[in-house]
Amino acid sequence: ARRSIATLSAMSIPAETRKVSRVSTPRPELEPLAPHGKEQLALERAAFYVQNAMYGIKQIPPRDTVAARRCFNLHLILNPYARWSSYCYLGLSFLERPLWCIRMQKPELCDSDLYPSFPIPYLQTHTNLGLELLFLAPLLTDASLAAFSLGHRALEAPLQRTLVVLLGLSVLDIIYAYSTPNSWIRMAPYWRICLVACYSQFLSPQLRIIRRMIPQLLSTFALVIIFLFGFAWFGCILFPLIGAGADGNEEGNIYFHGVPGALWSLLILLTTANFPDVMMPAYTQHRASVLFFLAFIVIGLYFLMPMTLGIVFSELTKAKERHAAESQAIQDENLKDAFQLLDDSNDAVQGELTIQQMLQLFDELNKYQDIQWIDEAVQTTVFEKLDSEHSDTIDEQEFLQLCNVLSDKFDHISKETFFQKHCPNSASLAEQIVFHRAFELTVDSVLAINGIVLLVQTANVIEGTTKDVWPGLSKSPIFVVLEVCFMVFFSAEVVLKIAVLGVKYWGSVQNRFDFLCTGASLLASILVETQLAGGNRIASRLALQLRLLRLLRLLELMPSFQIVIQAGEATITSCQGIVQTLLAVMYIYSVTGALLFGGVINQDPESPTYNPVKDSLFGANSYYPNNFNDIPSGMVCLLEILVVNNWFVITSGFSAASGCWLARSFFISFYVIGVPICLNCVIASIVSTFDAARQEVEAQRSMEQEGTEPTPARSLAAKEAAQE
């Protein structure tokens, strides 16, 4: 589970820095509390505030009545399932039959090759209705329990109020849509992504950060529009239409046909998608015309666009800093409230909390499934980590470090694995083998040999020929034996490590990656050898490629690559919010595109849009699979727009089918949101987080080489992860 500001901060700190050794202090027995007594109520309310502190948010606590507290506890249990239900509810949008298919006079054409789309098994109406109700049920139940626990204050909570509105709109949408299936545009796909945003731990904070960037971005976009309009106006004067004067040329007719046409051409030039085609007519007639395009490229491409990235980087950093400062203040406020509640319920010691109170708080926090489970084996360790003065009590200043301490990794007492419990002698020998340095060297050596063998087997593919590069060698029976040996060796390696390490095996990213590659290649090999793949050699090629991926393990022998990997992990964590935001934007535009352009891209001669699309650049390049006939196709089409290469060709097909203004407005608005905002935010996050994380890792290693104890100070990377 993602665990708030402190947790995300700690994720960018190396594990060696954050690891805390568990001491052997036994956990004292706890006195049971009265189910509905004063102390139990204070404990539940304090755990609620601590959970808010972990997320850096301020929510309204549940009412003090017995029924409200029971409903709130049920809400805590159901909330993770409701979150997954929101994702499944969103996934229904990809399986629902598009509205344009339902409204067709010949619905059977929807699944034909005349209307290119993904081969999706669309749900039947009654099946779709049943699944919608199934996925909405946990959401409605969770929201109802939370609302009942809050009482009349439920409408005062922004998140709860938003959920109630969205769920109400979803229910009304279902009732109206299924009573009028052919005459109403469904809004459910939009409500679904909003529900996911409410339950997502990354999407909502990122949207708030982007909202704070909008004022400065609007002024930047205004400058770009003025720049484009000025050059478009000047270009129309410089390149007049043929027949408008002695200097008329094809440049004006093709690219500068009025200011709107010139704006469109220059916008495409700003993305470099039509250069040098856009200047060739004028350049062929007058070489000096290159100065116009040179000035536009230098100012627009090499000044304005980098300046936009710089502004996004600066504003993103400021917005994150403000967001982090506000979240930290809210965190401290929540922890102070929790401490005050526990202190008021403690008649023995004033101003301090006892170990029994803290252990009871840990048990109560375990009810929150989005907070890391605090095992009984480490609860006393957490207490001693908080108790910096070793007074066996926790004062307010020490309690304020609770979120930071809970985000640390603790070394649990190793539990015996099944293998160690039933075969202790063999397990001892296996441990000596696995933990010996020669074992990893042997694995690396076998990986290198496996790479050489794969190189020989695929030499003809590498050289791009159908002939054997080494006749007789690549098809030698020895390679079949070697493949079996490699598969047995790598499978034995995985099994041996799991037997020795047990659950700890899955805690390593490298181990999970090795297991995935070995398991998938083993499955692919079985499919090929047992003919379950039906003679399809793709499974065989997949097995080879997956085994090749394990060669990346050898790169870890280089210290510089290890730094890149460790810094990359912090970078991935920092970018989760903005990547989810970009995917949400693509989903919304894909749904909208399916409503606006569904079915207009087709190869049906009887369709009224067939000939206009065929005569456009879109049709000339056979871009028919790039459409909005279904949501997955729309997502792929929008991905191509993000890459910006030939995006104007894609736009030309939709302009021919649905009109220039509608199509161009749609794609330009997506480009503005997707590239200058979202992609620039991704780049800015990667640059800042990666550089800070790399510096932190290098400092960590230098301290280890000097023999000094590393200090777990929060770096910029940690702060950015926290701000995310």
Beta strands, then each sheet from edge to edge (+ up, - down):
strand 1: 19-21
strand 2: 353-354
strand 3: 393-394
strand 4: 409-411
sheet 1: 1+ 4+
sheet 2: 2+ 3-
end
